[in-house]
Amino acid sequence: MNTLQDKVIVIAGATSASGRAVARALVEGGATVVVVGTHQGRLDELEVEIPGVVGERADLTDGDDVLELAMRVHAKVGDIDGLVHLVGGWRGGGGIPGQTEEDYRLLERSLTSLRHASRVFWDDLVASSAGRVAIVSSTTVEKPTAGGANYTAIKAASESWMRSLADGFAKAEAPAAAVTFRVKALAGLEQRLADEVVALWSTDAAVPELNGRITTLAG
């Protein structure tokens, strides 16, 4: 069984409430945690709030910025063993006519950042003794609504990307797993999410269906 000791984990979107909960749980479990965000002030606050985390400012929608982030992470803490992607946001309402291009492009940043980050750290994750990638998706993927069409389309695409990561891990015969957590709403489930993320490193990737698993979290 794998543990968090000596594991290096990157959290994208780390300054959110869920990011804070996950970061704290991983640090308490013994991991080295790199928290990534776009607001330096919030990262500074997080480093004070959770001693031991390493703050890194980066725009994960910018491919060059992500490459530079990876170089800094490798120089400071070495190769990573996990990527927890919590970049999200919500825009909706107005039925199909109300699904604006502006809202879609804002929501699309989540998918773009997932693609960039998982690609740049791919070799690390495959080489790790317990590589893990986790995202938070939505229960609306199973039952989309007109008012949330943009939002759900991005979540569905992100889940598709995760299934592709899972296929890549399997083909590489790596002890790695791509896992998706679905929620109706994340508020109030931050600690539950944190506990589930921590548990990913105490579950062997050989366990049936861990790689590619979709878990619905309910309060």
URLIN-V138936 format. One record per residue. N is the residue number from 1. SS is DSSP state (h for helix, s for strand, l for the rest). OMEGA is omega in whole degrees, -180 to 180 (* if undefined). D_FIRST is the distance of its C-alpha to the first C-alpha in Angstrom with 1 decimal. Layout:
n->N ss->SS omega->OMEGA d_first->D_FIRST
n->N ss->SS omega->OMEGA d_first->D_FIRST
This chain:
n->1 ss->l omega->-179 d_first->0.0
n->2 ss->l omega->177 d_first->3.8
n->3 ss->l omega->-179 d_first->6.7
n->4 ss->l omega->-178 d_first->10.3
n->5 ss->l omega->179 d_first->11.8
n->6 ss->l omega->177 d_first->13.9
n->7 ss->l omega->177 d_first->13.4
n->8 ss->s omega->-174 d_first->16.8
n->9 ss->s omega->177 d_first->17.5
n->10 ss->s omega->175 d_first->21.0
n->11 ss->s omega->176 d_first->22.4
n->12 ss->s omega->-174 d_first->25.6
n->13 ss->l omega->-168 d_first->28.1
n->14 ss->l omega->-175 d_first->26.6
n->15 ss->l omega->175 d_first->29.8
n->16 ss->l omega->178 d_first->29.9
n->17 ss->h omega->179 d_first->29.0
n->18 ss->h omega->178 d_first->25.7
n->19 ss->h omega->178 d_first->25.0
n->20 ss->h omega->-179 d_first->25.7
n->21 ss->h omega->-180 d_first->23.4
n->22 ss->h omega->-180 d_first->20.4
n->23 ss->h omega->-179 d_first->21.3
n->24 ss->h omega->-178 d_first->21.6
n->25 ss->h omega->-180 d_first->18.3
n->26 ss->h omega->178 d_first->16.4
n->27 ss->h omega->179 d_first->18.6
n->28 ss->h omega->178 d_first->18.0
n->29 ss->l omega->177 d_first->14.3
n->30 ss->l omega->-178 d_first->15.0
n->31 ss->l omega->167 d_first->15.4
n->32 ss->s omega->-172 d_first->18.6
n->33 ss->s omega->175 d_first->20.3
n->34 ss->s omega->-179 d_first->23.2
n->35 ss->s omega->-175 d_first->25.4
n->36 ss->s omega->177 d_first->27.9
n->37 ss->s omega->-179 d_first->31.1
n->38 ss->l omega->-175 d_first->34.8
n->39 ss->l omega->-175 d_first->36.4
n->40 ss->h omega->-180 d_first->36.4
n->41 ss->h omega->179 d_first->37.6
n->42 ss->h omega->176 d_first->34.7
n->43 ss->h omega->178 d_first->32.2
n->44 ss->h omega->179 d_first->34.1
n->45 ss->h omega->-178 d_first->33.9
n->46 ss->h omega->178 d_first->30.2
n->47 ss->h omega->176 d_first->29.7
n->48 ss->h omega->-177 d_first->31.8
n->49 ss->h omega->-178 d_first->30.2
n->50 ss->l omega->-179 d_first->26.6
n->51 ss->l omega->179 d_first->26.9
n->52 ss->l omega->179 d_first->24.6
n->53 ss->l omega->178 d_first->24.5
n->54 ss->s omega->-178 d_first->26.2
n->55 ss->s omega->177 d_first->28.9
n->56 ss->s omega->178 d_first->30.0
n->57 ss->s omega->179 d_first->33.0
n->58 ss->l omega->173 d_first->33.1
n->59 ss->l omega->-175 d_first->34.5
n->60 ss->l omega->175 d_first->31.8
n->61 ss->l omega->180 d_first->34.6
n->62 ss->l omega->-176 d_first->36.2
n->63 ss->h omega->179 d_first->34.7
n->64 ss->h omega->179 d_first->36.2
n->65 ss->h omega->180 d_first->34.9
n->66 ss->h omega->176 d_first->31.3
n->67 ss->h omega->178 d_first->31.7
n->68 ss->h omega->176 d_first->33.0
n->69 ss->h omega->-179 d_first->30.2
n->70 ss->h omega->180 d_first->27.6
n->71 ss->h omega->179 d_first->29.7
n->72 ss->h omega->180 d_first->29.8
n->73 ss->h omega->179 d_first->26.1
n->74 ss->h omega->-179 d_first->25.5
n->75 ss->h omega->-175 d_first->28.2
n->76 ss->h omega->-171 d_first->26.9
n->77 ss->h omega->178 d_first->23.2
n->78 ss->l omega->-180 d_first->22.3
n->79 ss->l omega->-177 d_first->20.4
n->80 ss->l omega->179 d_first->18.3
n->81 ss->l omega->-178 d_first->14.8
n->82 ss->s omega->175 d_first->15.9
n->83 ss->s omega->177 d_first->19.2
n->84 ss->s omega->-173 d_first->20.0
n->85 ss->s omega->-177 d_first->23.5
n->86 ss->l omega->177 d_first->25.6
n->87 ss->l omega->-176 d_first->29.0
n->88 ss->l omega->-177 d_first->31.1
n->89 ss->l omega->-178 d_first->34.4
n->90 ss->l omega->169 d_first->36.8
n->91 ss->l omega->-180 d_first->40.3
n->92 ss->l omega->-180 d_first->42.0
n->93 ss->l omega->174 d_first->45.0
n->94 ss->l omega->-180 d_first->48.4
n->95 ss->l omega->-179 d_first->47.5
n->96 ss->h omega->179 d_first->47.4
n->97 ss->h omega->-178 d_first->50.4
n->98 ss->h omega->179 d_first->48.6
n->99 ss->l omega->-171 d_first->45.7
n->100 ss->l omega->176 d_first->46.9
n->101 ss->h omega->179 d_first->46.0
n->102 ss->h omega->179 d_first->45.5
n->103 ss->h omega->-179 d_first->42.8
n->104 ss->h omega->-177 d_first->41.1
n->105 ss->h omega->177 d_first->41.0
n->106 ss->h omega->-180 d_first->39.6
n->107 ss->h omega->-178 d_first->36.8
n->108 ss->h omega->180 d_first->36.2
n->109 ss->h omega->179 d_first->35.0
n->110 ss->h omega->179 d_first->31.6
n->111 ss->h omega->-179 d_first->31.2
n->112 ss->h omega->-179 d_first->32.7
n->113 ss->h omega->176 d_first->30.4
n->114 ss->h omega->-180 d_first->27.3
n->115 ss->h omega->-178 d_first->28.7
n->116 ss->h omega->-174 d_first->29.6
n->117 ss->h omega->-178 d_first->26.4
n->118 ss->h omega->177 d_first->24.1
n->119 ss->h omega->-174 d_first->26.5
n->120 ss->h omega->-180 d_first->26.8
n->121 ss->l omega->-176 d_first->23.1
n->122 ss->h omega->-177 d_first->22.3
n->123 ss->h omega->177 d_first->22.1
n->124 ss->h omega->-175 d_first->19.7
n->125 ss->h omega->179 d_first->17.3
n->126 ss->h omega->-178 d_first->17.6
n->127 ss->h omega->-177 d_first->17.1
n->128 ss->l omega->175 d_first->14.0
n->129 ss->l omega->179 d_first->10.7
n->130 ss->l omega->179 d_first->9.7
n->131 ss->s omega->-180 d_first->13.2
n->132 ss->s omega->170 d_first->14.0
n->133 ss->s omega->180 d_first->17.5
n->134 ss->s omega->175 d_first->18.6
n->135 ss->s omega->171 d_first->22.2
n->136 ss->s omega->178 d_first->24.3
n->137 ss->s omega->-174 d_first->26.8
n->138 ss->s omega->175 d_first->29.4
n->139 ss->h omega->180 d_first->30.2
n->140 ss->h omega->176 d_first->33.5
n->141 ss->h omega->178 d_first->32.1
n->142 ss->l omega->-177 d_first->32.6
n->143 ss->l omega->-177 d_first->36.0
n->144 ss->l omega->174 d_first->37.7
n->145 ss->l omega->179 d_first->40.8
n->146 ss->l omega->-177 d_first->43.8
n->147 ss->l omega->180 d_first->43.6
n->148 ss->l omega->-173 d_first->40.0
n->149 ss->h omega->179 d_first->40.4
n->150 ss->h omega->-177 d_first->39.7
n->151 ss->h omega->-177 d_first->36.6
n->152 ss->h omega->177 d_first->35.2
n->153 ss->h omega->178 d_first->36.1
n->154 ss->h omega->179 d_first->34.0
n->155 ss->h omega->179 d_first->31.0
n->156 ss->h omega->178 d_first->31.3
n->157 ss->h omega->178 d_first->31.6
n->158 ss->h omega->177 d_first->28.5
n->159 ss->h omega->177 d_first->26.6
n->160 ss->h omega->178 d_first->28.1
n->161 ss->h omega->179 d_first->26.9
n->162 ss->h omega->177 d_first->23.3
n->163 ss->h omega->176 d_first->23.7
n->164 ss->h omega->175 d_first->25.1
n->165 ss->h omega->180 d_first->22.2
n->166 ss->h omega->178 d_first->19.9
n->167 ss->h omega->178 d_first->22.4
n->168 ss->h omega->177 d_first->22.4
n->169 ss->h omega->-179 d_first->18.6
n->170 ss->h omega->-180 d_first->18.9
n->171 ss->h omega->178 d_first->22.0
n->172 ss->l omega->-177 d_first->20.5
n->173 ss->l omega->-179 d_first->17.7
n->174 ss->l omega->176 d_first->15.4
n->175 ss->l omega->-174 d_first->11.6
n->176 ss->s omega->-178 d_first->13.1
n->177 ss->s omega->174 d_first->14.2
n->178 ss->s omega->-172 d_first->17.4
n->179 ss->s omega->-180 d_first->17.5
n->180 ss->s omega->174 d_first->20.8
n->181 ss->s omega->177 d_first->21.6
n->182 ss->s omega->176 d_first->25.1
n->183 ss->s omega->171 d_first->27.3
n->184 ss->l omega->173 d_first->30.9
n->185 ss->l omega->-174 d_first->31.2
n->186 ss->l omega->-179 d_first->28.7
n->187 ss->l omega->-179 d_first->30.8
n->188 ss->l omega->-179 d_first->29.5
n->189 ss->l omega->-175 d_first->26.0
n->190 ss->h omega->-178 d_first->24.8
n->191 ss->h omega->176 d_first->22.6
n->192 ss->h omega->178 d_first->21.2
n->193 ss->h omega->-180 d_first->20.4
n->194 ss->h omega->180 d_first->18.9
n->195 ss->h omega->180 d_first->16.5
n->196 ss->h omega->179 d_first->15.5
n->197 ss->h omega->179 d_first->15.1
n->198 ss->h omega->-177 d_first->12.8
n->199 ss->h omega->180 d_first->10.6
n->200 ss->h omega->-178 d_first->10.3
n->201 ss->h omega->173 d_first->7.8
n->202 ss->h omega->177 d_first->5.5
n->203 ss->l omega->-179 d_first->6.2
n->204 ss->l omega->-180 d_first->5.8
n->205 ss->l omega->179 d_first->9.4
n->206 ss->l omega->177 d_first->10.4
n->207 ss->l omega->-177 d_first->10.6
n->208 ss->l omega->172 d_first->14.4
n->209 ss->l omega->172 d_first->16.2
n->210 ss->l omega->178 d_first->13.6
n->211 ss->l omega->-176 d_first->15.5
n->212 ss->l omega->-177 d_first->18.9
n->213 ss->l omega->171 d_first->18.1
n->214 ss->s omega->-178 d_first->20.9
n->215 ss->s omega->177 d_first->20.5
n->216 ss->s omega->178 d_first->23.6
n->217 ss->s omega->179 d_first->23.5
n->218 ss->l omega->-179 d_first->26.4
n->219 ss->l omega->* d_first->27.8
